[in-house]
Structures are given as C-alpha cells and as structure tokens.
Amino acid sequence: MPARVTILGYYGRGNLGDEALLQCALDACRSRVPDADIAVLAFDAGRVERDFQVTAIPAVGTSSRWRRLRRLAANDLLVIGGGGLFKDWGRDFRGMAPFAVPALWSRAWGRAVALAGVGVGPVLHPFSSRLLGGAVRYASSVWVRDRGSRDWVSRVGGPIRRLRLAPDPALLLPPAPPGAGEADWQARVGSFAGRLWIGVNLRHWYKRDFRVRTGEAERMELLCRRLAEGVSRLAARASLGVITLPFRVEWYDDDRRAMDLLVSRLPPSVACVRVQELLSPGLMIGFLARCTLLVGMRLHASLLAATAGTPFLSLEYDEKVTGALEQIGRTTDGVEMSPAEIDRLPDRLEAAWEGRERAAADLRARRTQWRLAIEEAWDEVFAPVGGGGRANR
C-alpha cells in the first residue's frame, strides 16, 4: 500500500513564498517516495488543487473537520512546513493552533510527524509554548531555517530527537533553464529592448491585526525616495529599467501598493514595468534570472534571486530575513530598516551594482553547499516512510 503523506502549511493564501515552499515539499516527497499518496492541508484547498494538481483539504473550518481527522488518522507521515508557522507575537495562541494541533492529533494516533524548514518565534503566550513543545518533542525530526528559530525551539526544553539547522527549503528550487519564461518576459519588457533591469519587491509592515504600524507611512516614503534616488544615479550611467515583482497580492497585504509609491517617485527617464499578478515560483525565478540586480523586502524574493544566481540587496524588515542571509553566507547583502540605514540606501545600491559580478559568482559557488544541506534535511524528514535517500541522486 502506498505511504500516505500529508503536507501542512500556510498554503493557498496568495503568498508566492509559501507556494514555492509547497512546490519544494511536493518535489522532495515525489523524488523520495515516488508512489506516495499525497494530500495537502491548505488554507485555500481549491486554489492549491488548481495550481499544484494535488489532493487538498481545508486546514481550518468546521465543515472539513472530519475529513481532516480521517486523513490524519490514516496517515503515515505529517510534514509541517516550511514557513514561519510557529509564532504568536505575544497576543494569543490561535495562529499557531492550525499547525500544532494536527501534530498532537497525529501523536495520539501514533503517526509520524516532521517539521520541515520552519521559522519559529516569537513564542510568548504560555499556551503557545505548550503547543510548540508538544509538536517538537513528538516529531521524528525538527528542521529549522535559522539560528533564531533554533533558539526558540531550545527554550521549550525537554528531549528533542533530531533538531537540524539548514537553509530555507526554497533554495532547492532549480535555477530557470535557458529560455524559461522568455515569452512572458518579452511580452512585458519587449518595448524597452537593450536595457538592464533592476527587480524590486517591496511590502508594507503590518501588525497582527493588519493595521499599519506607527510611523510606517513616513518610513515607506523615505524608503521609496532613497531607492528612487539610487536608481536615478545608476540610470545616469547605464540604460536601466525597473520591474516590480509582487510576492503577495491579497487585499489586506498587497505588495503592489507599496511598489506603486516607488514608481511614482522614479524620474520619467527610468523605464518601469509593473507585474500585476502573482507569478508561479518557476516563472518568478525565470524573471529574476533576467534581472541584473534585485532589491527585495520579502524573504523569498531574496532567496529566489539567490536560486536564480541574481545578486540582491535584502531589506531586513524582520529578523527572519537577517537569519536567512546568515544561513546562506550573504549577511553583507542586508540593509537594516532603520531611518539612518535607509538614508544610505543610494550608496548601498551603487555598491551592489558595482559588485554584482562578484556577488553572482559567490552565489554560484555556494549553491552546491545549500543544496546538499537541504537535501540531507529532506532525507531525514521522509525517513519514516522509507524516503531516507533521494530516488534520483
């Protein structure tokens, strides 16, 4: 009988980073357990079924509760992750419950559980700590994506069987093959032939309840003005264009609004192309491969640029971005989001542009190391169902 593998994460919510993580998990499972019966617990099951051609079950909601329970009761392995799933920001534990509670159900039924490439913290509510502790202590393997997450897991205490620190799973996505996405790219930038392109991904900062943080409007204005100034400097020396690349387009969290502010600050001499829809992970990597440089704010904008071999400046709006850069050995590519550092952004952009060839060579040199660490982590994740080695090495 085929092994039943269920993958749980923040999937189907219009976040390209999470969709890239799901693609990685599906690829890892299929390469190790080729005949596996795979299902995904997703926040929008219909979208996941349409985009990934896989059975999907709603991860929340009373109407699908019994279907979830039946799947978990008959399951052989529950894979939770990746992504920043275990955090509560000190408010309440409900945001963690959809990820921790299925692990506890699986424990009750004697089913294997693995955490794969997860981000953890902050975990401040007492009941959140108990949920996290139950999930990590029972799991056959716990793979965290940065040192900060490892520290939060360690605070839970008690025996953890296998705690592994390895880079984010999205770095295992393959670079775009030659010609991939060429027609889509030319359809957007064809009228600006001969230019070098800077990809840009910006987002707003949000609180848990999606209200804008105090002072964010002023900080976003400063960020866009300084970034536009830096692009203008480079445009005076080379024929440049800017292409905006959204990684989330939900009504409450829409990258396009932040990037529209930047576009409004650019001089008319700078060609600008706005991508309005959410691209697939593969197509996004193809677009990033055609950019000379990326300025990215979303974590997976920088990571997919690294996968594509494209140098980047990563805007460190959250500790998870800093942690990811540390894991791939590119901390010098981060820009702290304090007003003083934002003010120096034109100089940082100019330095990144001058050093782009060295940065691209370094990314290519490090790629094998990342991939080996991630492959070994996936081997451990799928070991309970006989997938401890890749089928196609």
N, C-alpha and C positions, 0 to 999 in steps of 0.2 A: 504494500500500500504506500502511495507517495507520502512523503513527510508534509505535514500541514504547517506552514509558516505564516504568521500574521505580523504585519509591519504597522506600527502605530506611530503617528507623528502629527505635526500641525499642517496637514496636507489639504489642498483644495481651497485655500483661503487667499489666492491671488498674490502669493509671495514667491517670486522666482527662485529665491534661495532655498526655500522649503521644497519646491518642486525638483530642484537639482538634487537635493538630498534623497528624495524618494527615488529618483532615477538611479542614483548610486546604489541604494539599498536593493532595488529590483535587480540591477545588473550583478551585484555581488551574490545575491541568492541564486540567480539562474546559472551563474558560472560555477557555483559550488554544489548546488543541489538541483541538477537540471530538470528532474521530474517533480519538483516540489509543487504542492497545491498552495498557491499564494493568495492571500487576501490582505487588503489594506483597511485599517480603521482610519477614516478620514473625516475632516470637518465638513467637506462638501463631497459626498461619495459620488454623486453624478458627474461632477467635473473630473474627478480622478479616474473614473471608469472611462470617460470620453477621451481624456488626454493620454492615458497610460495603458489602455486596453487590459485592465486587470480587475478582478472582482473587488469591489469596495463596499464597506459597511459604515454607516454613520457612527462616528466616535462618541457622539453625545446625543441626548434626546431619549425620552421615554418610549416613543413608538418603536425604536430599534433596539431597546434594551435586551429583549430576549434573544434577538438574533446575535447580538454581541456576545452574550453569555454562552449561547450554544457553540459559537465559533471558538471561544476561549477554552471551553470545557473539552472540546475535541482536538485542541491544538497540540502541536508538538514543540513549537518554539515561538515565543513572542519577542519580536525585536522592537525596542522602543528607541526612536531617534532616526536621524540626528536632529540638531537644532537646540535652541535654548529653551528647553521644555520645563526645567525644574527651577522655578524662581517665583517669588511672591512679593518682592519689594516691601515686605513688612505689613501688607494690608490684610490678606486672608489667604487661605489655602485652596480656594476653589479653582484657581487657574491651573494648579498642579494636579488636581484630582483626576482629570481625564487620562493622565499618563501614569500616575502612581497606582490608582485603584485597580486597573486591569492587571498590573503586576502582582498585586496582592490576591486577586481572584485566581490568577494562574498558580500562585504559590499554594493556595488552598486545594487546588486540583492536582498538584504535583507536576505541573507543566514547566518546561524550561523557559527562562526569561534572560534576555541580554540587553544591556543598554549600549547603544552604538553611536559614538561621535556626538554625545550630548554636551550642552552647555548647562552649567549648574550655578545658581546663585544670582542675586542674594536670596537666602532662605532664612527668614527672620521670625515667622509665625511659629509658635511651638508645635502646632499640629502639622504644619508643613514639614518640619524637621522629622516628625514621626513617620509621615508618608514617605519622605525621601529615604529615611533609614530602612523602612520595610522593603522598599524597592531595591536598594543597592545591596543590602545584606543577603537577600534571597537570590539575586541574579547570578547566573553562571559566569558572566563577565561584565565588567563595567568599563567602558571606553569613554573617556572624557577628552575634550578637544583643546583644553588649555590648562595652565597651572592654577588659575583662579578657581576653575571648576573642581580640579583635584583637591584643592584646599577645602572647599565647601563640603565635598563628599567625606573627606577625612574628619571633619568636625562632627559628623554623625556618630562616629565611634562604633565599636563592635567589629567583628570579623567581616572583612570584605574579601571574597575569594580571589578575584582577579581584577585589580584596578590598573588600567593601562592608560597612559597619556600618549596620544597620537594626533596628528593633524586632522583638520576637518575633512569628512568624507568627500566633500565636493571637489577636492583637489585630485581625486582619482578619475574624474570625468576626462575622457580623451581630448586632446587638442583637436581643433577642427581640421579635417582632411583638406587637402588642396581643392579649391573650388567650392567648398561647402558654403552655402548661403550667398553665393556670388550674385544670383539673380535678384534676391531680396535686397542686397546691399546696393546694387546698381540702380534699382528702382527708386531708391531714396536719395542717393548721392550722385547719380549719374550726371546731373546738370552742373555739378561742381568738379568736373574731372581735373586731375592733376594736383589736388590739394592733399595735405597731410591732415589727419583727423585726430582731434582730442575727444575721447569719450568722457562723458560726465554723468555721474549718478549722484543726486542729492536727495535728502529726505528731511522732513521736519522732525523735531524732537517732540515726543509725546509723553504725557503722564499715563498712568494706568487707566484713567477714565477718558483718555483721548483729548483732554483739554490742553491747549498749548501752554508750555512752561513759561513762567515769569521771565521776561526779558528775551524770549526766543525771537520775537519779531526783529528786535534790534540786532541780535546776533546773526540771524539769517541775512539781514540786509548788509551787514558788514562782510559776511562770508561771500555773498554774491558780488558785491562791489570789488572786493580784493581779488576774487577769482577772475572777474571780467578784466580787471586791470592787468593781471598776469597774462591772460590770453592775448590782450591787445599788444603787450610788449613783444610777445612771440610772433604775433601776426605782422609786426613791423619788419621782421627778419625773414619770414617764410610764408608761403601761401597756405594758410590754415583754415580749417573748418572745425566746428563743434557739433557733435552729435549727442543728443540727450538720450539716456538709456534708463527707463524706469524699471525698477525691480519689484515695485508694488503699485497697484492701481485701484485699490479699494476706496470706497467713498470716504472712509474715516482715516485713511492712511495712503495718500496718493502722491507718489514722488513727482508727478508731472507738475503739481502746483509749485513745489519748491524750485524746480528747474525753469519754470516759466519766469520766475523772478530773475534768475540769472540771465536768461535770454534777453529780457528787457533792459539789462544793463550792458549788453555787448554792443560795440560800435557796429554800424552798418557794413563796415569793410570785412567783418568776420562772417563767413558763411555759416549758417546754422540749420541743422536738420533735427527735427523733433520726432522721435519714435513715440507713438501714442499708445500702442498696445503692449501687452506683456508677451515677450518672445518666449519660445521654448528654450530650455537650457542649452541645447546643441546649437540653435541659431544664435543665441546670445554669445556663445564662445566664438562662433564664426565672425560675428560683428566685432567683438573685442580684438580678435586676431588682426583685423584690418585697421585698427586704431594704432597710432604711434605712441599714445600715452593715454592712461585713464586717470581721472580724478574721481574717486569713488568714496561714498559715505556708507552705503550698505555693506555689511561684512562680506557678503558673497559677490558683490561687484568686484572687490579687490581679489578675492580668491579665484573667481572665474577668469579674471585678467591674468593672474599667475598661471593658471592652467593653459591659457592661450599663449603664454610667453610674452605678454604685453606689459611693459613697465607701468607702474602706477604710483599715485600718491593717495594714501588712505587717510580719510578724515576720521579721527578717533573720537567719535561721539559717545562711545560706550566702551567699557573695559574689555568686552569680548573682542573688539577689533584689535586692541593692543595685544591681547593674549594670542590671537591668531597670527599676528605679524611675528611675534616671538617664536611661535612654533615653526614658521617657515623661514626663520632667519633673516627677516627683512624689516627689522624694527626701524631702520633709518628711513623707511618709506612712509612712516606715520606722521601725521600732523595733529598735535594736540588742539582740541577745540576751545582753547581759552582765547579771549579777545586779543591778547598780546601775540599769540601764535598765528591767529587768523590774520592779524595785521601784517605778518611777514609772509603770507601766502604767495604773493607775486615772486618774491625771491626764491621760495621753495619750488615753485613751479618752474622757474627758469633753470634752477639747478637740476631738477628732474629731467627737463628737456635735454640739457647738455649731457647728462649722464645716462641717457636712455639706452644706448647700445651696450654699455657695461652692465646695466641692470637686466637687460634682456638676456645677456649671456649668462649672468648669475642665475636667473630663473631657470634657464635650460639645464644648467649644471646641477641644480638642486632637485629637479623634478623626479629623478630616479629615487632619491632618498625619501621624498614624501610618499611616493607610490608604494615603495617597499613597506614602509611603516603602516600605511593604511591597509594594504593587502594582508599583512600579518594580523592586524586588528580584526579584519573581516573573517579571516580564518578562525580566530578564536570565537567570534560571535556565532558562527554556524557549526562549530564543532559538535554541539549536542544533537544535530540531525545528520551527522556524518559528513559535514561540509568543511572539515578542517583543512582542506587543501584545495586550491583552485583547479577546476576541471581542465582549464586550458592555460597552462603556465607559459 
